[in-house]
Amino acid sequence: MNYKYSTTLHYQGQTYRIRANSKEALKLKKDNKLRELRDTSSILSPDTTVDVWAITAFDTYKANVKNLAEIKMRYRKYVAPVIGSIPLSLVTALQCQRILNGCSGMSFSHVNALRQEMRFIFESAKENKLIKDNPAAKLKLPDHTKGKRRSITDYERQCLYNVYDKYHPFLLFILMLECGCRPSEAMGLIGKDIDHGSRLLHIRGTKTANSDRYVPIPEVLYESIKGTKPFEYIAGKQYNKDSYRRLRERLYRELNIEMGAKTYRNALVPPLPLAGDFTPYCLRHTYCTDLCRAGVDIRTAQRLMGHANISITADIYTHVDVNEIMKAGELLNQYLKVK
């Protein structure tokens, strides 16, 4: 039988196709199917696997959390491949700690979020009397980078350019990388913000007193945006929180695929190659690092970044890598030899 309307329902990693002849009937059938699935999955025991319980707990207790998709992605990438198929009652603290240790060197925000999410999975299982003790209760954070942001790697940068070539709306993220825009600033840029004579971009930021600023536009970027009409958005459209979130999630997906991730039924197959601490804000951090490596003095960098306090700029400037330090040593040796 051919139905007029159809939709999909995703539940605990499975996809269900719902069909009906009216929108009202479609909604009713979808609600009934969801209720049926939840009733079925409510038959839980200590033998329930971590995968089944984690998705049940996320969908039940975090249904209204805005970053639920991010939480699930982090779970699928780091937790599921290691203990997802193991019954809740058999998971040990050692296994949980090893998962966290596998994120050594990543940002504090990432490793701390993963620790909290593992604690939640097992604590909620304990509250539901599925297990006696929480194996993630006393997890120790591994070594991690200071702060919430980092510069992207050369490989990540090249992959970003590659996916931008294939999907032009990612220009929003290129503006963050090559002009140091905050996400909200990049979303608000319009054609009249381009000074064609001096090839400067007027960023009308409001976060700090220094946020309203002019920054140079790299030549290749200028060629891409110079045709924007005065009241058109440089990024192509006006974004709100939801449309930006969807674009960000697509960026993560395309970067993972560009880096070699496989897909099955249109879903990414863990483990995923894109680092878990990669966020669009890393692109702005990279812009500041690029300024440092290009030899731009810190006062100028502060103005270009729109930082209210130079100590914020200085904190990024001090995070140069070992190669930069070695280069400094070589320059110092050459200077002393001349003396």
Summary of the structure (lengths in Angstrom):
residues: 339
radius of gyration: 24.2
end to end distance: 89.9
largest distance: 89.9
contacts: 964
relative contact order: 0.09
helix: 54%
strand: 11%
